[in-house]
Amino acid sequence: MTRWAWWLLAYASLALGIIGIVVPGLPTVPFVLLAAFAAARGSERLRARLLADPRFGPVIRDWEREGAVSRRAKRLATAMMSICAVLLFATAPRAWMAGIGTLAMALVAAWLWRRPEPRH
């Protein structure tokens, strides 16, 4: 039963990550990393496919090996969070609501920029 739960988490996370490619505000990389983590416990086939993927494989390997995130990924994530913050302030019914979301994204960005970069 546990293997099925890991399998389900892996595929659900991957689906959310893929959706996050086109939906602003929905992150891609954290869901792909979670998918790889869960796949290691529930689906070796999915894990092998993720590691072989030219887009996701290097990100997963860098994270697993060093807990590292590339500078390009950091810049892209920060840019997307900035765009989302602007959209929040433009559309939120109250400024404090946009402020809370923006604060959360700022904390994530600060954590992200503290991660090491891969040593290739």
C-alpha positions in Angstrom: 0.0 0.0 0.0 2.8 2.4 0.8 4.4 2.0 -2.6 1.0 3.0 -4.2 0.9 6.1 -2.1 4.5 7.1 -3.2 3.5 6.3 -6.8 0.4 8.5 -6.6 2.4 11.3 -5.0 5.0 11.1 -7.7 2.6 11.3 -10.6 0.4 14.0 -9.0 3.5 16.1 -8.3 4.8 15.7 -11.8 1.4 16.7 -13.2 1.3 19.8 -11.0 4.9 20.6 -12.1 3.9 20.3 -15.8 0.9 22.5 -15.3 3.2 25.0 -13.5 5.1 25.5 -16.7 2.2 27.4 -18.2 0.3 28.6 -15.2 1.8 31.7 -13.5 2.2 31.4 -9.8 2.3 27.6 -9.8 5.9 26.5 -9.3 7.4 23.8 -11.5 10.8 22.9 -10.0 9.6 22.1 -6.4 6.9 19.7 -7.8 9.4 18.0 -10.1 11.8 17.5 -7.2 9.0 16.1 -5.1 8.0 13.8 -8.0 11.6 12.5 -8.2 11.7 12.0 -4.4 8.4 10.1 -4.4 9.3 8.2 -7.6 12.5 6.9 -5.9 10.1 5.1 -3.4 7.2 4.2 -5.7 8.2 4.1 -9.4 11.7 3.4 -10.5 10.5 3.8 -14.1 9.2 7.3 -13.6 12.4 8.2 -11.7 14.6 7.0 -14.6 12.5 9.0 -17.0 12.8 12.1 -14.9 16.6 11.8 -14.6 16.9 11.2 -18.4 14.7 14.2 -19.2 16.9 17.0 -20.6 14.9 19.7 -18.8 14.3 18.1 -15.4 17.2 15.7 -15.1 20.0 18.2 -14.5 17.9 20.1 -11.9 17.1 16.9 -10.0 20.7 15.6 -10.1 22.0 19.0 -8.9 19.5 19.1 -6.0 20.1 15.5 -5.0 23.9 15.7 -5.2 24.5 19.2 -3.6 21.1 20.7 -2.7 22.1 23.2 -5.5 20.0 25.4 -7.7 21.4 27.0 -10.9 21.6 30.7 -11.2 19.4 30.6 -14.2 16.7 28.8 -12.2 17.0 31.3 -9.4 16.7 34.2 -11.8 13.7 32.7 -13.5 11.9 31.9 -10.2 12.6 35.4 -8.9 11.3 37.0 -12.1 8.1 34.9 -12.0 7.5 35.6 -8.3 8.0 39.4 -9.1 5.5 39.2 -11.9 3.0 37.4 -9.6 3.5 40.0 -6.9 2.7 42.8 -9.3 -0.4 40.8 -10.4 -1.4 40.3 -6.8 -1.3 44.0 -6.0 -3.2 44.8 -9.2 -6.0 42.3 -8.5 -6.3 41.6 -4.8 -9.3 43.2 -3.1 -7.1 44.4 -0.2 -3.5 45.5 -0.2 -2.7 43.4 2.9 -3.8 40.3 1.0 -1.3 41.0 -1.7 1.3 41.9 0.9 1.0 38.5 2.6 1.5 36.7 -0.7 4.4 38.9 -1.7 6.0 38.4 1.7 5.7 34.7 1.3 7.3 34.9 -2.2 10.1 37.2 -0.9 10.9 34.6 1.8 11.0 31.8 -0.7 13.3 33.9 -3.0 15.6 34.7 -0.1 15.8 31.0 0.8 16.4 30.1 -2.9 19.2 32.6 -3.3 20.9 31.1 -0.2 21.1 27.7 -1.9 24.5 26.9 -3.5 24.9 26.8 -7.2 26.0 23.5 -8.9 29.8 22.9 -9.2 30.0 21.6 -12.7 
